[in-house]
Amino acid sequence: MVSTNYTNYLAELLDENITFSPNEKEVFDILQDDLSKCIFLIRKKFTETGIGSFDKVCDMQGMEKLHPLDNLYTALRTNAYAIYGAGWGCTALIELIKPLGLLENCKCIYDSNVAKHGEKIEDIEVLAFNNDEHKLRGISKILISACQERTNESIKNALLSKGVTDSHIIEQMDYIVFDHPAMYFDEIILNTLGDYETFVDGGCLDFGTSELFLEYCPNAMKIIAFEPNKEKIQNIENQITKTGFKNAMVVEGALWSHNTKISFVEADDPGGDYVSESDGTTNVSAYALDNVVSKEDKITFVKLDVEGAELEALVGMKKIIDQFKPKLAVSLYHKPFDFVDLAKYINEHTPEYKLYFRHYTVMSYDTVMYCVI
């Protein structure tokens, strides 16, 4: 980590006359370092106002840079532009640029999904791409808001094939880091990893986090991976085969507070599927981790990125936490007050844990709480 003085930045943030609720003050006080407290305060501001910039804290952590964000802001400020892609990437992009007044030059949002045409996002209409209309509206730049490499490349190739010149295309992925490699594997975790870890991958998606885990722990004892989307299971199993790791257990289901059936919502974004008590049209199995793990499995490390079900998942692994005190890496951004509620829950039930917050993108996504003994 870059050597820096977070104490000064923390004092800067506290100078904004912040008022804490009792729960917020409790969590703020137990955080182990000034960087964690800075991230807490930025999340608090974002939750309360919808505005909260993580740029500075990312710079101070020495996170790798792509093209400078100022170049993107200048392009959007000085050109009429359209956003291509009305999904999660668009939402993330708007969150970043709206507070800067940079939506004023956005003339429309393009998307290939016919079902979205005619909708409005921030009062900006979603349309099918039409080159004539594109020219009539005076649009000189098209900003691809996809946050997945394959989708980004597909959109760019489609635009090029329709006569849009390369110099008129701006790619969000050129400016914003997604899926930072340190996420879930900060120094806080790496400094405590041993040779014979047993890892729970909650919200497995594509087995990518587990593959990183195996790079750090080639002698791992076992991986237990949970994924509720059955369409992803075959790909996960294929990835396991490629790694050559022989002791991975894939559970087709969600993590929850108890064993049950629960609604499943498949989102447009590949990583945005989630489980809910009522929203979905498809039922999937959900499990308490306490009820899945065998007596022989000594769980040493749990990662939870379960799209808003983190608290339920923690409740469902209470016995494991009590018995083994595993390292925890828990997503802290899916619900507005997760940064308070999840930390408070852990502190009340296992006060021995030391709690740290870390953040991995300039947007409000990708805050992780690390809990270590």
C-alpha positions in Angstrom: 0.0 0.0 0.0 1.2 3.5 -0.7 2.4 5.3 2.4 0.1 8.1 3.0 -1.4 10.2 5.8 -5.1 9.2 6.1 -5.3 11.1 9.4 -5.2 14.4 7.6 -7.9 13.3 5.1 -10.0 11.9 8.0 -9.8 15.3 9.7 -10.9 17.0 6.5 -14.0 14.8 6.3 -14.8 15.2 9.9 -14.7 19.0 9.4 -17.9 18.8 7.4 -19.9 18.8 10.7 -21.0 15.2 10.5 -23.8 14.0 12.8 -23.7 10.4 13.8 -26.6 8.2 14.8 -25.8 5.9 17.8 -25.3 2.9 15.6 -23.1 4.8 13.2 -20.9 6.1 16.0 -20.6 2.6 17.4 -19.3 1.3 14.1 -17.1 4.3 13.4 -15.4 3.9 16.7 -14.6 0.2 16.3 -13.0 0.5 12.9 -9.3 -0.3 13.1 -7.6 2.4 11.0 -8.1 5.9 9.6 -8.5 4.6 6.0 -11.5 2.5 7.2 -13.0 5.6 8.8 -12.5 7.7 5.7 -14.4 5.1 3.6 -17.1 4.9 6.3 -17.6 8.7 6.1 -17.8 8.7 2.3 -20.3 5.9 2.3 -22.3 7.7 4.9 -22.4 10.9 2.8 -23.3 8.9 -0.4 -26.2 7.2 1.5 -27.6 10.4 2.8 -27.1 12.6 -0.3 -26.4 10.4 -3.3 -23.1 12.3 -3.6 -19.9 11.0 -2.3 -16.6 10.8 -4.2 -14.2 7.9 -3.8 -11.7 9.4 -6.2 -9.4 10.7 -3.5 -9.4 7.6 -1.3 -8.6 5.5 -4.4 -5.7 7.8 -5.3 -4.4 7.7 -1.8 -4.4 3.9 -1.8 -2.3 4.0 -4.9 -4.8 2.1 -7.1 -3.7 1.7 -10.6 -4.9 4.3 -13.0 -6.3 3.9 -16.5 -6.8 7.1 -18.5 -7.3 10.1 -16.2 -10.9 10.7 -15.4 -10.5 14.4 -16.1 -10.1 13.5 -19.8 -13.5 11.8 -19.7 -15.1 14.7 -17.9 -13.7 17.1 -20.4 -15.0 15.1 -23.4 -18.5 15.0 -21.8 -18.5 18.6 -20.9 -17.5 19.8 -24.4 -19.5 17.5 -26.7 -23.1 16.4 -27.2 -23.0 12.7 -26.5 -25.1 9.6 -26.1 -24.6 6.7 -23.7 -24.8 3.2 -25.2 -26.0 0.6 -22.7 -28.9 1.1 -20.3 -27.9 -1.5 -17.8 -25.9 -1.5 -14.6 -22.9 0.1 -16.3 -25.1 3.1 -17.2 -26.4 3.4 -13.6 -22.8 3.4 -12.3 -21.7 5.9 -14.9 -24.6 8.3 -14.2 -23.8 8.1 -10.4 -20.3 9.2 -11.2 -21.0 12.1 -13.6 -24.4 13.5 -12.5 -23.0 15.4 -9.5 -20.6 17.1 -11.8 -23.4 18.4 -14.1 -22.2 16.3 -17.0 -25.6 14.8 -17.9 -26.7 18.1 -19.5 -25.0 17.2 -22.8 -26.4 13.6 -22.9 -29.0 13.6 -25.7 -30.1 10.0 -25.3 -29.3 6.5 -24.2 -29.0 3.7 -26.7 -29.7 0.0 -26.0 -30.2 -3.1 -28.1 -32.9 -4.4 -25.8 -36.2 -3.6 -27.4 -38.0 -3.9 -24.1 -36.1 -0.9 -22.8 -36.9 1.4 -25.7 -39.1 4.3 -24.6 -38.0 4.1 -21.0 -36.3 7.1 -19.3 -33.3 7.1 -17.1 -32.7 10.4 -15.3 -35.3 11.8 -17.8 -33.1 10.7 -20.7 -34.9 8.5 -23.3 -33.7 5.0 -24.1 -33.7 4.4 -27.9 -32.5 2.0 -30.5 -29.4 3.2 -32.2 -30.2 5.1 -35.4 -27.4 6.8 -37.3 -29.6 9.4 -38.9 -31.1 10.4 -35.5 -27.7 10.3 -34.0 -26.5 12.9 -36.5 -29.7 15.0 -36.3 -29.2 15.3 -32.6 -25.7 16.6 -33.1 -24.2 13.7 -31.1 -20.4 13.7 -31.6 -19.4 11.1 -29.0 -20.9 7.8 -28.0 -19.9 6.6 -24.5 -20.1 2.8 -24.1 -21.3 2.2 -20.6 -20.7 -1.6 -20.5 -18.6 -2.9 -17.7 -17.9 -6.4 -19.0 -15.1 -6.8 -21.6 -17.1 -9.0 -24.0 -20.1 -6.7 -24.0 -18.0 -3.6 -24.4 -16.2 -5.1 -27.4 -19.4 -6.3 -29.0 -21.0 -2.8 -28.7 -17.9 -1.1 -30.2 -17.7 -3.5 -33.1 -21.5 -2.9 -33.8 -21.0 0.8 -33.8 -18.0 0.6 -36.1 -19.9 -1.6 -38.5 -22.6 1.1 -38.7 -20.2 3.8 -39.7 -19.4 5.4 -36.3 -15.7 6.3 -36.4 -13.4 5.1 -33.7 -12.5 8.6 -32.6 -16.2 9.2 -31.8 -16.4 6.3 -29.4 -15.5 6.6 -25.7 -15.2 3.4 -23.6 -16.1 3.5 -19.9 -13.7 0.6 -19.3 -10.8 2.8 -20.4 -11.3 5.0 -17.4 -12.9 3.0 -14.6 -11.4 -0.1 -13.0 -13.9 -2.9 -12.5 -13.2 -6.2 -10.5 -10.0 -4.9 -8.9 -7.7 -7.9 -8.3 -7.1 -6.8 -4.7 -10.8 -7.0 -3.9 -11.4 -9.7 -1.3 -7.6 -10.2 -1.1 -6.3 -7.0 0.5 -3.1 -7.1 2.6 -5.3 -7.5 5.6 -6.3 -11.0 4.3 -3.0 -11.9 2.6 -1.1 -11.3 5.8 -3.2 -13.9 7.6 -3.5 -16.6 4.9 -1.9 -20.0 5.7 -1.1 -23.0 3.6 -4.1 -25.1 4.3 -7.2 -22.9 4.1 -10.8 -23.9 3.5 -12.5 -21.3 1.5 -16.3 -20.5 1.1 -17.0 -18.6 -2.1 -20.4 -17.0 -1.4 -21.7 -15.6 -4.7 -19.4 -17.6 -6.9 -20.5 -16.3 -10.3 -17.7 -17.6 -12.5 -15.3 -19.1 -10.0 -13.0 -16.2 -10.6 -12.5 -15.3 -6.9 -11.8 -18.9 -6.1 -9.2 -19.1 -8.8 -7.5 -16.0 -7.3 -7.7 -17.8 -3.9 -5.9 -20.8 -5.3 -3.1 -18.6 -6.6 -2.5 -17.4 -3.1 -3.2 -20.8 -1.5 -2.1 -23.6 -3.9 -2.2 -26.0 -1.0 -5.8 -25.2 0.0 -7.8 -27.9 1.6 -11.2 -27.3 0.1 -13.4 -24.7 -1.7 -17.1 -24.6 -1.1 -18.8 -22.4 -3.8 -22.4 -21.2 -3.7 -24.2 -20.0 -6.9 -28.0 -19.8 -7.2 -28.1 -19.3 -10.9 -28.2 -22.8 -12.4 -27.2 -21.5 -15.8 -23.8 -20.6 -14.4 -23.1 -24.0 -12.7 -21.7 -25.7 -15.8 -19.3 -22.9 -16.4 -18.2 -23.0 -12.8 -17.5 -26.8 -13.0 -15.6 -26.3 -16.3 -13.4 -23.6 -14.6 -12.8 -26.0 -11.7 -11.6 -28.7 -14.1 -9.2 -26.2 -15.8 -7.6 -25.3 -12.4 -6.9 -29.0 -11.7 -8.1 -28.5 -8.1 -9.6 -31.7 -6.8 -11.5 -30.7 -3.7 -14.1 -28.1 -4.8 -17.8 -28.5 -3.8 -20.3 -26.5 -5.9 -23.7 -25.8 -4.2 -26.4 -24.8 -6.6 -28.2 -22.4 -4.2 -28.0 -19.2 -2.3 -26.7 -18.5 1.2 -29.4 -17.5 3.6 -30.2 -17.5 7.4 -31.9 -20.9 7.2 -32.6 -23.7 4.7 -35.6 -22.6 2.5 -36.8 -21.8 -1.0 -36.4 -18.2 -2.0 -37.2 -16.0 -5.0 -34.4 -15.5 -7.6 -34.1 -12.4 -9.8 -31.8 -12.7 -12.8 -30.5 -9.2 -13.7 -29.3 -7.8 -17.0 -25.8 -7.4 -15.6 -23.9 -10.8 -15.4 -23.0 -10.1 -11.7 -26.3 -8.6 -10.6 -28.5 -11.6 -10.0 -30.0 -11.6 -6.5 -32.3 -13.5 -4.2 -35.3 -12.0 -2.5 -38.1 -13.0 -0.2 -40.7 -11.8 -2.7 -39.3 -10.2 -5.9 -38.5 -13.0 -8.2 -40.5 -15.3 -10.4 -38.2 -18.3 -10.0 -37.6 -20.2 -6.7 -34.2 -21.5 -5.8 -32.8 -23.4 -2.9 -31.2 -21.3 -0.1 -29.0 -22.7 2.7 -27.6 -21.7 6.0 -23.9 -22.3 5.8 -24.1 -24.0 9.2 -26.3 -26.6 7.7 -24.1 -27.4 4.7 -20.6 -27.6 6.1 -19.6 -31.0 7.4 -18.0 -31.5 10.8 -14.7 -32.2 9.2 -14.5 -28.9 7.4 -12.7 -26.3 9.4 -13.7 -23.1 7.6 -10.9 -20.5 7.6 -12.0 -17.9 5.1 -15.4 -16.8 3.8 -16.1 -14.3 1.0 -19.7 -12.9 0.7 -20.8 -11.1 -2.4 -24.4 -12.1 -2.4 -26.2 -9.0 -3.8 -27.9 -7.8 -0.6 -28.3 -11.1 1.3 -25.0 -10.6 3.3 -26.7 -10.1 6.6 -28.9 -13.2 6.2 -25.8 -15.2 5.2 -23.9 -14.1 8.3 -26.9 -15.1 10.5 -26.8 -18.5 8.8 -23.2 -19.1 9.6 -23.2 -18.1 13.3 -22.1 -21.5 14.5 -19.1 -21.5 12.1 -18.1 -18.0 13.2 -18.4 -19.0 16.9 -16.4 -22.1 16.4 -13.7 -21.2 13.8 -13.6 -17.4 13.7 -12.8 -17.5 9.9 -11.5 -14.5 8.1 -14.4 -12.7 6.5 -14.5 -10.5 3.3 -18.0 -9.1 3.0 -19.4 -6.8 0.3 -20.7 -3.7 2.0 -22.5 -1.7 -0.7 -25.6 -3.6 -1.9 -28.0 -2.0 0.6 -27.7 1.7 1.7 -27.0 0.9 5.4 -24.9 -2.2 5.0 -21.9 -0.2 6.1 -23.5 0.2 9.5 -25.7 -2.9 9.8 -23.2 -5.6 8.8 -20.4 -4.1 10.9 -22.7 -3.7 13.9 -23.9 -7.3 13.6 -20.4 -8.7 13.5 -19.2 -6.6 16.4 -22.2 -7.6 18.6 -21.8 -11.3 17.9 -18.0 -11.6 17.7 -16.3 -8.6 19.3 -12.9 -10.3 18.9 -12.9 -9.5 15.2 -10.9 -6.5 14.1 -12.9 -4.6 11.4 -11.5 -2.9 8.3 -13.1 -1.2 5.3 -11.5 -1.0 1.9 -12.8 0.3 -1.4 -11.9 -0.7 -5.0 -13.4 1.7 -7.5 -14.1 5.4 -8.0 -17.8 4.7 -7.9 -19.8 3.7 -4.9 -19.6 0.0 -5.7 -17.0 -2.4 -4.3 -16.6 -1.6 -0.7 -15.5 -4.6 1.3 -15.5 -5.2 5.1 -12.6 -7.4 6.3 -12.9 -9.2 9.6 -9.9 -10.8 11.1 -8.8 -12.0 14.6 
